[in-house]
């Protein structure tokens, strides 16, 4: 009995195989994610049962409960799902392209580039331009830093090792520049910047968060999944990929652009929430193997679950205080990073 299931469009122009195990794992994770979204929406200073949450979503609940669910909690839950899935897939792309299990937007400087863009926006435009334009500054910062990373790492082509080494140094430099502007600026800048650099989805709303991030995720996630063959062949090494007819540098640039767009848009909304891009792809490969076509949907769902859990703990563990979710992802991710570093010490 075959362990793969084939899919083909009616005109026959697009066909692909997917492992049945991947289908089941994705389905189970989707159910878990949906269930946790409902449960998490109901938990807070006022508890709302799952049945009341579902009724409120469909406009059939108590009016007071509907306001709490639809205006206050549901936008934050959906933002967590969108941010977590974007960061996870961005990390999966980088790990596949760079062929390094420690690669993630945090390591390569993408996160710190987006963070610097946001800090500079607040520093130079505070009070003159609407804060709603800060996500654009963060995305622009991520792309500019990635361009600089590519230029600095280019030596007749870009190798995975140079990307990691240059990216690590660049990330440290950018973080230092961000803190320099924070120290030099007014207290208001420091408060906003530190919250952004820690990573928080506090106060998420439909207009300024969900509706802005949703188009990015809806377009970029499927587009990234369609590049699975390019990532799989790059995982074999540059020489093998070239001998197989792949345009290594062109494909690598395209994949990095997709990763930056995903990470930059997520960071623009949720701030620098660390380590999801590192942890989720590792967990996905444990569940479904190394094939990128399987890793993408599973990573996205795992990333959403990780951030949902982190945000739930962040907003309920120390009531009435609302701790940034990035604190908890860092608390989990830092030991995970050290463990992976220890495992890779002889490679």
N, C-alpha and C positions, 0 to 999 in steps of 0.2 A: 504493500500500500504506500503510495507516494506521500511524503511529508510536506509537499508543496501544493499550493492551490494557484491555478492560473486565472488571470483576468485579462479581458480583451474588449476594446471598444467595438461598437457595432460596425464601424467602417474598417476595422482591422489595422488602423494606423498606429495604435498604441496597445501594447501587451506587456505583461510582466508576471513574474512568479513571486509569490510571497509564502513564507513558511507558515504552516498551520499553527505551529507553536506561537508565532508572533501574533497571529490573529487572536488567539485565546488570551495571551498575556495582555494585549492591547485592550481587549474587551473587558477583562477583569479590572485593569487599572482605570479604565473609563468609568466603570460602575463605582469603584472605590472613590474616585475623584468627585463624581457627581454626588455621591452620598455624603462625603465629607464637606462638600460645599453647602449642602442643605443643613447639616448638623452645625457647622461652623457659623452659618448665618444666624442660627438661633441662640448661640451662646454669647453672653455679654452681661452688662449690668442688669438687664431684664431678660430672663430666659424665655425663649419662644420654642415651642415644640416643633419637630419636623413637619407634622401635618399642618400646623398653622403657617409655617414658612412656605410650604408648597401652595396652600390656599391663597396666601398673600401674593405670591408670584403671579398667579392666574387671576388676580383681582377679585377673589371671593372671600377674603378674610376680613377681620376687624379693621376698621379704618386706622386706628392708632397703630396696630401691628403692621399694617401695610406701609405706613410712613417710616417706621423703624427699619423694616426689611428693605423696601425699595429705595429709600432716600439715603439711609445711613450705612447699612451693612452690605447689601448686595453689590453696590459698586466697588467696595473694597475687596470683596471676595473675588469678583470677576477680574479686577486688576491684578490680584495675586496670581490667578491662573494664567493670565496673559503674560505677565512679567516672568513668572517662573518657567513657563514653557519656552519663551523666547531665549532666556539665558541658557537653559539646558541644551537647546538645539544649537545655539551659537557655540557652546563648549564642545558639543559632539563634532561639529564641523572642524573646529580648530584641532582637536585631537586626531581626527582622521587625516587632515591635510598635513599637519606638522609631524604626524606619526610619533607623538609623544604623549603618554598617558597623563602627564602633569600639565598639559596645555589647557588654557581656559582664557576667557576675556580678561580675567584678573592678572594673569601671568604675562600676557603679551602687550599690556599697556592700553588695551582698548577701553577698559573700565576707567582707568585714570585719565585718559584723554577726554572721555565724556564728562567725567567729574570736573576736570579743569575748565572745560567749556561752560559748564553750569556756574562755576565759581566766578569766572571772568564776566559772565553775563550779569550776575548779581552785583559784582564789584563796580562795573562801568555803567550799568543802566538802571541801578536801583532807584525806583521812584519816577523814572522817565518812560520806560517801556513796560507793558503788561507782563506779569510773571508767566502768563500763558505761553510766551515765546521761549521760555527757558528750555523746554524739550528740544526745540530746533537747535539751540546753541549746543546742547549736549551731543546731539547726533552729529552736528558739524565738527565738534571737537574730536569725536571718535574717528570720523573719516579722515580728518587732517592728520591725526596721530598715526593712523594706519598707513597713510601715504608716506609720512616721514619714516615709519618703520620699514616700509618696502624699499625706500631709497637707501637707507643706511645698511640694509641687509643685502642689497643687490651687488653681486660680483659675477657678472655674466649669467645671472639667474639668481633665484632665491632658494636657498636650501632650508629644510626644516630646522637644522641646528642653529643657523644664523638668526632665523626668526625668533627662536626662543631666547638666545643670548642677548640679542639687541633689544627685544621686547622687555626682558626683565630689567635691563638697565634703564630703558626709557620709562618704564612704569615707576621706578624709584625716583627718577628726576621729575616727572610730572607731579607726583604726589608732593614732593618738596615744594614745587612752585605753587601748588594749590594752597598749601599751609602758609606759605609766605604771604599770599594775597589775603588769606583769612586773618592772619595776625595784623597785617597793615590796615585792614579795613575796619569799619565801625562794628559795634556789637551786633547790630541787626544782620549784617553780612555773616558774622561768625555763627549765629544761631541757625540761619537758613542753610549755610554751607555744611556745617557739621551734621545736621540732620540729613542732608542730601548724601554726604559722603559715608554716613553710617548705613543708610538704606532703610527707607520707611515708606509704607503705603498709607500712612495715617491721613485721614481726610480725603480719601479718593472720592471722586464724583463721576457722574456719567459724562458730562460735557468735557471736562478738562483732563480726564484720564482714560476711561473706557472707550469712548468714541474716537479718541485720538490714536490709541494703541491698536485697537481692533483691526483697522484696515492693514496696518503693517503686518500683523500676525497672520491675518487671513490670506494675504498674498505671499509673504515670504516663507512661511512654513511649507506649503505645498510646493513652491518653487525649489526650496532646498531639498525636499524629499525627492524631487525629480532628478536631482544631481547625484543620486546614490551611486550610479555606475562610475562616475568620475572620481568620487571619493574612494570607492573600493579599489579601483585600479591604481590610484596614487598610493594606497596603503602597501602595494607590492614593491615600492621603491621607484625612484626616477628612471633608472636604466630600463627596468622591466616595462614601465608605463610607456616610455618612448618607443621601445621595440614593439609594443602592441599597437602603436599608432596614435597614442594620446598626445595632445598638446599640453604638456605638463604645466608650463609657466602660465599659459592662458587660462587653463582650468583652475590652477591654484589661485590666481588673482580673482577670478569670478567667485570661487568658494569663500575666499577671505572677505570679499565685498558683501556677500550674503550674510556671513557671520557678523560682520561689523554692523550691518543694517539692523539685524535682529538684536544684538547686544546694545547698540546705541539707542534704539527706540525703547527698549525695556529699561535701560538705565535712566533715560530721560524722564520716565514716569516714576519709577520705583527707587531711583538713587542707586548707589553702588552696593547693591546686595551681593555679597561675596560668596564664592565657592559652589553655588548651584550649578554653574557651568562646568565645574570639575566633578562633582559627586554624581549627578544624574546620569551622564553618559557611561560612567563606570558601572553603576547599578544596572543600567539597561543592557550593557554587554554581558553581564552576569546572567541576565534573564533570557536573552534572545540571541546571544552570540555577536560576532563582530560585524556582520553585514550591515552597511549603513542604512539600507532601506528599512531594516527592522529596528535599528537603533533610534532613528528620528522620532517616530510616533511614541515609542516607549519612553525615550528621554523627555519628550514634551510633557507627557502625563506625570512622570516622576518629578520633574521640575516643578510642575504645578502643585503636586501633593506636598513636596518639601516646603515650598513657600506658604502654602495654606496652613500647614502645621506650625511653622515658625511664627506666622502672623497671629494665629490663634493663641499661642503661648504668650506672645509679646503683648497682646492687648487684654489678656485675662489674668496672667500670673501675678501681676503687681498692681491690681486695681487700687485707686483710680488712675494710676500712671499708665501711660501707653508707651512701652519700650519699643524702639525701632526693631523691625523684624531682622535687619541685617546683623544685629548683635547675636541673635540665636543661630543664624546660618553660619556665621563666623565661628561660633563656639563649637558647632558640629564639624564644620569644614576644615578648621585648622588641624585638629588631630587626624582627620582623614587624609589631609595633604601630607602630614608627617609620616603617616603609615605608608602611603603610596611612594613617598620619597625613599623610605627605608627598603621597601620591596624592590625598588628600581636601582638600588645602590650599585649592583654589580653589572647592570646592563649598559 
